[in-house]
Amino acid sequence: MINVTKTFLPEQTEYQTILKRAWDTGWMTNRGVLVQELESKLKAHLEVPNIIATTNGTLPLQIAIKALGITGEVITTPFSYVATTSSIVWEGCTPVFVDIHPEYLTIDETKIEAAITPKTSAILATHVFGNPCAVEAIEKIAKQYNLKVIYDAAHCFGLRYNDRSIFEYGDVSTCSFHATKLFHTGEGGALITKDTQLHDALFQHHNFGHNGPEAFHGVGLNAKMSEPQAAMGLAVLPYMAEIIAARKVITVQYNMAFKDTSLTLLKLRPDTQWNYAYYPVVFKEEAQLLQVQARLNQAHIFPRRYFFPSLNTLDYVTAKVCPISESISKRVLCLPLYHGLSKEDVTKISSIIQQIL
Ligand SMILES: *Cc1c(COP(=O)(O)O)cnc(C)c1O
């Protein structure tokens, strides 16, 4: 069986050797030695000034909204994973959807201003598939209208834009280290900000609002990463260059196979040093996508409809038409892409698709 992705696992003994260090201390969570070591290695690896490891990639979105004091309306993208929208609603804010750019698939920055009202307090956008949003234009709008900016950078491990980590943009960036993501800790995630004061607020919020053992500052929740999660991260991190290189080879092979076909491939924003996080293809019609999906499934190959449905159509949000996102959501399929996927399998997947196009 071939799935859209396969979790990279190091040798079990490598994981055990690292985990043993936590075992020996008897300390399984509350920011033990492994979490602290993972954070310091991630800071160096990603070239970011600060990082807070968290237990998943969804709570960081909620914490960022809370710590930035965001209320009222949040301008957001309809083309992302559901957590981008649900975290806004969970925090008692109202998502206001702005349609996406037809090629980059990120929020269309030229349509943001028209969606701003006196109630707007923030923009929460996703660098979807690791394609950076129009960060410069968004920063300009945010400054002009005094809005906070949060980037859902769940797909952006190791991604660089304009020779800087993509995590440096916006007030806060969040990442996911879920087992289906490029870098993983089983479940996990991170909060990143350059602002040290904000970093302290995020830090307190991720640990119940603790400000010392018996002091509390603000309403917190518990998003701490545990030691077994950090052990997995420390075991996987040394392989990241190899993992990304292997994904690049597969991506190049798919690109060659689909270059003269009716499929639309992901167009990266210029100046992006990509991380090969996903391989999305856009079909001309949904019917063709369904046909391809059925044929691949028969061959025990399971691509995923990332991202479907368009989030503006969720039943708990105020309906707003986003024609581009709705159209692309119906026609986009992410093909299998992972370290260890063989050249033969990529050939097989590509030829099944080519036969239907
Ligand atoms: C995976 C993902 C999340 C959620 O991350 P978890 O670690 O699964 O909680 C949020 N946003 C996007 C865009 C994602 O792809």
Ligand as a Chemical Component Dictionary entry (heavy atoms), coordinates in Angstrom:
data_LIG
# 
_chem_comp.id                   LIG 
_chem_comp.type                 NON-POLYMER 
_chem_comp.pdbx_formal_charge   0 
_chem_comp.three_letter_code    LIG 
# 
loop_
_chem_comp_atom.comp_id 
_chem_comp_atom.atom_id 
_chem_comp_atom.alt_atom_id 
_chem_comp_atom.type_symbol 
_chem_comp_atom.charge 
_chem_comp_atom.model_Cartn_x 
_chem_comp_atom.model_Cartn_y 
_chem_comp_atom.model_Cartn_z 
_chem_comp_atom.pdbx_ordinal 
LIG C1 C1 C 0 -1.273 19.790 9.937  1  
LIG C2 C2 C 0 -1.772 21.185 9.913  2  
LIG C3 C3 C 0 -2.185 21.857 11.077 3  
LIG C4 C4 C 0 -2.364 21.154 12.386 4  
LIG O1 O1 O 0 -1.249 20.575 12.886 5  
LIG P1 P1 P 0 -1.366 19.400 13.954 6  
LIG O2 O2 O 0 0.051  19.212 14.369 7  
LIG O3 O3 O 0 -1.937 18.205 13.258 8  
LIG O4 O4 O 0 -2.225 19.863 15.078 9  
LIG C5 C5 C 0 -2.514 23.194 11.003 10 
LIG N1 N1 N 0 -2.491 23.850 9.837  11 
LIG C6 C6 C 0 -2.135 23.247 8.686  12 
LIG C7 C7 C 0 -2.094 24.046 7.426  13 
LIG C8 C8 C 0 -1.784 21.886 8.679  14 
LIG O5 O5 O 0 -1.475 21.276 7.531  15 
# 
loop_
_chem_comp_bond.comp_id 
_chem_comp_bond.atom_id_1 
_chem_comp_bond.atom_id_2 
_chem_comp_bond.value_order 
_chem_comp_bond.pdbx_ordinal 
LIG C1 C2 SING 1  
LIG C2 C3 SING 2  
LIG C2 C8 DOUB 3  
LIG C3 C4 SING 4  
LIG C3 C5 DOUB 5  
LIG C4 O1 SING 6  
LIG O1 P1 SING 7  
LIG P1 O2 DOUB 8  
LIG P1 O3 SING 9  
LIG P1 O4 SING 10 
LIG C5 N1 SING 11 
LIG N1 C6 DOUB 12 
LIG C6 C7 SING 13 
LIG C6 C8 SING 14 
LIG C8 O5 SING 15 
# 
